[in-house]
Amino acid sequence: MPLVSAVPDRPLVPDWLAAPKDANALAAGVWPASAHRDDQGVLEVAGVSVAQLRDTYGTPLYVIDEDAVRARAREVRRAFDAAAARHGTRARVYYAGKAFLSTEVVRWVTGEGLAVDVATAGELAVALAAGADPARIGLHGNNKSVAELTQAVEIGIGSVVLDSPIELERLAAIAERRGAVQSVSVRVNSGVHAETHDFLATAHEDQKFGFALTDAAAAVARIRELPSLRFVGLHCHIGSQIFGTAGFEESAGRLVELHAELLAGGEIPVLNLGGGFGIAYTSADTPTPIEQLADGIVDAVARECDVRGIPMPNLAFEPGRTIIGRAGITLYEVGTVKPVQVSDDLTRLYVSVDGGMSDNARPALYGAQYSARVVSRTSSAEPALARVVGRHCESGDIVVDAEYLPADITPGDLVGVPATGAYCYSLASNYNFVPRPPVIAVRGGAARVIVRGETIDDLLARDAGVSTEELA
């Protein structure tokens, strides 16, 4: 049976996926800007050969271009600074710790002027270990523990985003016992549903985060009654992987309406409009330029404030994956390749690699689409429709659902999957007792480990039934 290739009738090919003229080409806007092939066709990122990385660190391997992260952080901060300045106000940009967190990354983004948001004691510990200023950290989460809230108060965290009436009272009591006044914001569900996957849409009224729009005013009134809390503003997050500004603009209108009503009870210095700005995972994705996002959202807030005759508050944003997503790639080694007949006259090429859903859960969780290329060489073979799959005992263990790869792809080839800087390592697991890969930063032709990889001995060391003598 012929492999599926560039034919007019492509029943197995998603509508968005076009057969490439060159299966070696790297899609612009998907791979790190520093990624290119050397004279032998081997991919280099920030001047470092992926063949060298495999030889030194093995595979699977997360690779992050440090300069790409830093440049994007600067770009995003400057875009929002400029948009806010045009309206006589200020903006603060938070790096989303959940996207990917390590002490090195915290130092990169804070060094470029970003604040940091965290959602657990673990994420907070990483930020503090990196030397982040507690006053420039925001604490999120729908079920913050007493210990987490206590630590937040004790270190003088910049803001706690309140998510429920119970948490409000809990935090007030903790702050009162310690003689502190804790700054808080109130997370509000604006009712705006970004056009994204249901699992990523976080502004529905029927979901776990935040206060309903109709309940927020009562929560703010209660905060203002409590001397141990200081209300600093409203917070909203409408979803993730969002293109365009329409959802943000609609949400801004609803938040500013509430903001205006609440001004009668006192000052409100900040309005946090969240983030969730999308990136390109495939050549079909067209993310909105950050300057357009910044101008569109900030201009919308300005219009809403002007209509109501109120001053512009300071603004805050949480861009999420757009800071680090594109800067990362994951390297895998091909183990087996086999054609699988999927119809009477067509087959699909299954390419099995040495990683999978344990290092990238997003395809299994969300049906996320990714791109892939053979990165250890170039090929003149015809492109064939392939599915890159992992090594785990799950039929849904798919790394890249559909991609054109050279028909001569073979065991030992290196496959690179771009745009894996966000929500890959942070969602990684030890499923099937597979150790998590290391994370390598590349910059100026040099590579260094920023998160050590695990070994099977590391996993065994956590098993209380294994003696230390057996591990020696």
Number of C-alpha atoms within 10 A of each C-alpha: 12 11 19 23 22 17 8 6 9 15 11 15 19 11 9 9 15 14 17 16 10 16 22 22 13 20 18 12 17 26 27 24 15 16 20 19 20 12 9 9 15 18 24 21 26 22 18 19 23 22 17 13 19 17 10 10 16 15 20 25 24 26 27 29 27 21 19 22 24 21 17 19 26 17 16 21 23 18 20 26 18 18 23 25 13 14 14 13 17 18 23 19 26 26 29 26 25 18 19 23 22 18 18 17 23 25 18 19 23 21 14 17 18 22 25 26 26 23 20 18 17 12 20 25 14 19 26 16 14 17 13 21 16 18 13 18 24 23 24 19 17 15 16 20 15 13 10 18 21 18 15 24 23 14 12 17 21 21 24 28 27 28 23 20 16 11 18 21 16 16 25 22 16 22 21 16 11 12 12 16 17 24 18 25 27 25 28 27 28 26 18 23 21 26 17 15 14 12 10 17 20 24 24 19 17 10 12 14 22 27 24 19 16 12 13 21 18 12 17 21 13 15 21 15 10 16 14 20 23 19 23 22 25 25 24 29 26 26 26 22 21 23 21 20 19 17 17 26 21 17 25 28 18 17 24 23 14 18 22 17 12 18 12 9 11 10 13 19 14 21 24 25 25 22 25 23 23 23 24 25 24 21 17 13 14 15 18 17 15 21 16 15 24 23 18 18 24 27 18 21 27 24 15 21 20 12 9 13 10 14 13 22 23 17 22 21 25 24 24 27 27 28 27 30 28 26 31 27 26 25 27 26 24 23 16 14 18 13 16 13 14 11 11 7 10 17 21 22 24 18 24 22 25 16 27 27 26 24 27 25 22 20 18 16 11 12 15 16 16 22 25 30 23 26 24 22 18 19 17 11 14 18 24 24 25 29 21 25 23 26 18 18 10 12 10 16 21 26 29 21 22 22 26 26 29 22 19 13 21 16 14 13 16 25 24 25 23 27 29 28 26 25 22 23 24 17 16 18 17 14 14 10 13 18 21 23 23 20 23 21 22 24 17 12 11 12 22 13 15 17 17 11 17 14 14 12 13 12 14 16 15 9 10 8 8 11 11 10 6 9 10 6
